[in-house]
Amino acid sequence: MYSIRHPVENQQPVNTSAVFFPFDLFGSAGTAGGADLLADALAEILADNRRERTPTRARAYGGKVRVRRLDFETLTAYRGWRKRGRRLVERILRNQDFLLWIAGNHLGVLPVYEELGAAGRNALVVQFDAHLDIHHFSDCTEELSHGNFLLHADGPLPALVNVGHRDLLMESAHVQKYYHRVFSADTLHIDARPALEYLRQASREAELVFLDIDCDVFDPAYFPGAAQPVPFGISPQQLLCLVEAAWSNRVAGVAFSEFDPGRDDNDRSLATLAWLLEYFLLRRYEPPNPQR
């Protein structure tokens, strides 16, 4: 068990560990390329900031981001992938680093869920996802996949809240076995205030908050590069409002997954995610600025 250090005034901010985990077996083949592209994008952002001589806001996180890129280019590399991922997550959280976890498909975030659940903490995962990853329909595989990985977690799960799903057929009894609350995209479009109020309250009560962004939470009109696009999604602007409601110094990390560059249009989706990566770094390190 480990604790998280909350930053206070005049305290040196924690480091950030940006882990690129391009796993894409068992669903959404091609998303490994998305993780690799985002690794290149972050490397370019950090290199540009190091070369810049004019003071910029990037100085808030300058020298604090450590990047690790894993590869799954051989069958041997896939052996023990969950344990490998969990060991890495455990070490990062024990060091009290801020975690950026960029996976291929959503299954690549399972080690984060498992480690948060095993830590014995009052942890809350806010999952932005078009799908509730507990699919159990007759035409779905019963084996581990990116659409049912919560059914295969090793050990207890952290408290889960889904925001933005578009699943229409799951019965509430099945959903409630795995999720504390869900806010479907249609309810957000009608009235987002209950979700915003719940996220503010739940994030204050949790000891640790983790934000998990599956790219198919976005509507394809805004984000064409989602591996499993579903209509009636949320916009990037709505995502920022929801993130802001959940944000505090208790946020220990953010995950991205399910970006398929083969579906992208003129790098619109890549640009969105690269912007969000830097946005979260600034959000983590800059002091609050009410005039921003």
C-alpha positions in Angstrom: 0.0 0.0 0.0 1.3 3.5 -0.8 0.1 7.0 -0.3 0.0 10.0 -2.7 1.5 13.3 -1.9 -0.8 16.3 -2.5 1.1 19.4 -3.6 0.9 22.4 -1.3 2.2 25.9 -1.7 5.9 26.1 -2.2 6.2 22.4 -2.5 8.2 21.0 -5.4 5.8 19.3 -7.8 6.1 15.6 -8.4 7.6 14.2 -11.6 5.5 12.9 -14.5 6.1 9.4 -15.9 4.7 9.2 -19.4 4.4 5.6 -20.4 3.6 4.5 -24.0 2.1 1.0 -23.9 1.2 0.1 -27.5 -0.7 -3.0 -26.7 -3.5 -3.8 -29.3 -4.2 -7.6 -29.1 -7.8 -8.8 -28.7 -9.4 -5.8 -30.3 -8.8 -2.6 -32.2 -5.8 -3.7 -34.1 -3.9 -0.6 -35.4 -4.2 1.4 -32.2 -0.6 0.5 -31.3 0.3 2.9 -34.1 -1.7 5.6 -32.3 0.3 5.2 -29.1 3.5 5.3 -31.1 2.4 8.5 -32.9 1.5 10.1 -29.5 5.0 9.2 -28.2 6.5 11.0 -31.1 4.2 14.0 -30.6 5.1 14.3 -26.9 8.8 14.0 -27.7 8.5 16.8 -30.2 6.6 19.0 -27.7 9.3 18.4 -25.1 12.1 19.1 -27.6 10.5 22.3 -28.8 10.2 23.5 -25.2 13.8 22.8 -24.5 14.9 24.8 -27.5 12.7 27.7 -26.7 14.5 30.7 -25.1 11.5 33.0 -24.6 9.7 32.3 -21.3 6.6 30.2 -21.8 4.1 28.4 -19.7 5.9 25.1 -20.5 8.5 26.0 -17.9 6.0 24.9 -15.3 6.7 21.2 -16.3 10.1 21.6 -17.9 12.5 18.9 -16.7 9.8 17.0 -14.9 8.6 14.6 -17.6 10.2 11.2 -17.9 9.2 9.2 -21.0 9.2 5.4 -21.3 8.2 3.6 -24.5 7.5 -0.1 -24.4 7.3 -2.3 -27.5 5.3 -5.3 -28.5 7.0 -6.2 -31.7 7.6 -9.8 -31.0 5.6 -12.7 -29.4 8.1 -12.8 -26.6 7.4 -9.2 -25.7 3.7 -10.1 -25.1 4.6 -12.7 -22.6 3.5 -11.5 -19.1 2.3 -8.1 -20.5 -0.2 -7.6 -17.6 2.4 -8.3 -14.9 4.9 -6.1 -16.7 2.4 -3.3 -16.9 1.4 -3.7 -13.2 4.9 -3.6 -12.0 5.5 -0.4 -13.9 2.3 1.2 -12.6 3.0 0.2 -9.0 6.6 1.6 -9.1 5.3 4.9 -10.6 2.6 5.4 -8.0 4.9 4.3 -5.2 7.3 7.0 -6.3 4.3 9.4 -6.3 4.8 10.4 -9.9 2.0 11.8 -12.0 1.1 9.0 -14.5 0.4 9.5 -18.2 -0.5 6.1 -19.6 -1.0 5.9 -23.3 -2.2 2.5 -24.5 -3.1 1.0 -27.9 -6.5 -0.5 -27.3 -8.4 0.0 -24.0 -7.4 -3.4 -22.8 -3.9 -1.9 -22.4 -5.2 0.1 -19.5 -6.2 -3.0 -17.5 -2.8 -3.1 -15.6 -3.6 0.4 -14.3 -7.1 -0.7 -13.1 -5.7 -3.8 -11.5 -2.9 -2.0 -9.6 -5.3 0.8 -8.4 -7.7 -1.9 -7.1 -4.9 -3.8 -5.4 -3.4 -0.8 -3.6 -6.1 -0.9 -0.9 -6.9 2.8 -1.5 -10.1 4.8 -1.9 -9.4 5.2 -5.6 -11.8 6.5 -8.1 -11.5 6.0 -11.9 -13.5 8.3 -14.1 -13.8 6.5 -17.3 -14.7 8.5 -20.4 -15.8 5.7 -22.9 -18.5 5.0 -25.4 -18.7 1.4 -24.2 -19.2 -0.1 -20.8 -16.4 -2.7 -20.9 -18.5 -5.5 -19.5 -19.9 -6.9 -22.7 -21.4 -10.3 -22.2 -23.9 -10.7 -25.1 -24.2 -14.0 -27.0 -22.2 -12.7 -30.0 -19.3 -11.4 -27.8 -16.3 -13.5 -27.0 -16.1 -14.8 -23.4 -12.3 -14.6 -23.6 -10.4 -11.5 -22.5 -10.9 -8.6 -25.0 -10.9 -4.8 -25.1 -14.7 -4.9 -24.7 -15.0 -7.1 -21.6 -11.8 -6.6 -19.7 -13.5 -5.5 -16.5 -15.0 -9.0 -16.3 -11.4 -10.5 -16.3 -9.7 -8.2 -13.7 -7.4 -9.9 -11.4 -8.6 -8.8 -7.9 -10.8 -6.0 -6.9 -11.5 -3.1 -9.1 -11.3 0.6 -8.0 -14.5 2.5 -7.8 -15.6 3.1 -11.4 -17.7 5.9 -12.9 -18.4 5.9 -16.6 -19.2 9.2 -18.4 -20.3 9.3 -22.0 -21.3 5.7 -22.9 -23.7 4.9 -25.6 -24.6 1.3 -24.7 -28.4 0.9 -25.0 -29.0 -2.7 -24.2 -27.3 -3.6 -20.9 -29.5 -4.2 -18.0 -28.9 -2.0 -14.9 -28.3 -4.9 -12.6 -25.3 -6.1 -14.7 -23.9 -2.6 -14.9 -24.2 -2.0 -11.2 -22.0 -5.0 -10.4 -19.0 -3.1 -11.9 -19.8 0.6 -11.9 -20.7 2.9 -9.1 -22.4 5.3 -11.4 -22.8 5.7 -15.2 -23.8 8.9 -17.1 -24.8 8.0 -20.7 -24.1 10.5 -23.5 -27.8 11.1 -24.1 -28.3 12.2 -20.5 -25.2 14.5 -20.8 -26.6 16.1 -23.9 -30.0 16.7 -22.2 -28.6 18.0 -18.9 -25.0 17.6 -17.9 -25.4 19.2 -14.4 -26.1 16.0 -12.5 -22.9 14.5 -13.9 -20.8 17.6 -13.2 -22.1 17.8 -9.6 -21.5 14.1 -9.0 -17.9 14.3 -10.3 -17.1 17.3 -8.1 -18.4 15.5 -5.0 -16.9 12.1 -5.7 -13.5 13.5 -6.5 -13.4 15.4 -3.2 -14.3 12.2 -1.3 -11.7 9.9 -3.1 -8.2 9.6 -1.9 -6.9 9.2 -5.5 -8.5 10.0 -8.8 -7.5 8.6 -12.2 -9.0 9.8 -15.5 -9.3 7.2 -18.2 -10.1 8.6 -21.7 -11.0 6.1 -24.4 -11.0 8.1 -27.6 -14.4 6.7 -28.8 -16.0 8.8 -26.1 -15.8 11.6 -28.7 -18.3 11.9 -31.4 -16.8 10.9 -34.7 -17.6 14.3 -36.1 -15.0 15.8 -33.8 -12.7 12.8 -33.6 -12.5 10.6 -36.7 -9.6 8.6 -35.4 -11.5 6.4 -32.9 -11.0 2.7 -33.3 -14.7 1.9 -32.5 -16.7 5.0 -33.5 -20.2 5.4 -32.0 -22.6 8.3 -32.9 -23.9 10.8 -30.4 -20.6 11.2 -28.6 -19.3 14.2 -26.6 -17.3 17.0 -28.0 -13.8 17.9 -26.8 -15.3 21.0 -25.2 -17.6 18.9 -23.2 -14.7 16.7 -22.1 -12.9 19.7 -20.7 -16.0 20.7 -18.7 -16.3 17.1 -17.2 -12.5 16.9 -16.5 -12.6 20.2 -14.8 -15.4 19.0 -12.5 -13.3 16.0 -11.5 -10.0 17.8 -11.3 -8.1 18.4 -8.1 -4.6 17.7 -6.7 -5.9 14.2 -6.0 -5.8 13.4 -9.7 -2.9 10.9 -9.9 -2.9 10.3 -13.6 -4.6 10.2 -17.0 -4.8 7.4 -19.6 -5.5 7.6 -23.3 -6.4 4.6 -25.5 -8.2 3.5 -28.8 -6.6 6.1 -31.1 -6.5 4.6 -34.6 -4.4 6.8 -36.9 -5.6 4.8 -39.9 -9.1 6.4 -39.4 -7.8 9.9 -38.8 -8.5 12.9 -41.1 -5.6 15.3 -41.7 -4.3 14.5 -38.2 -7.3 16.1 -36.6 -7.5 13.5 -33.9 -3.8 13.4 -33.4 -3.8 17.2 -32.9 -6.6 16.9 -30.3 -4.7 14.3 -28.2 -1.4 16.1 -28.5 -3.1 19.3 -27.2 -4.7 17.4 -24.4 -1.3 15.9 -23.4 0.2 19.3 -22.9 -3.0 20.6 -21.4 -2.9 18.0 -18.6 0.8 18.7 -17.9 0.0 22.4 -17.5 -3.1 21.6 -15.5 -1.0 19.4 -13.2 1.9 21.9 -12.7 0.7 25.4 -13.0 -0.7 27.1 -10.0 -4.4 28.0 -10.3 -5.0 31.1 -12.3 -8.6 32.5 -12.2 -7.9 34.8 -15.1 -6.6 32.1 -17.4 
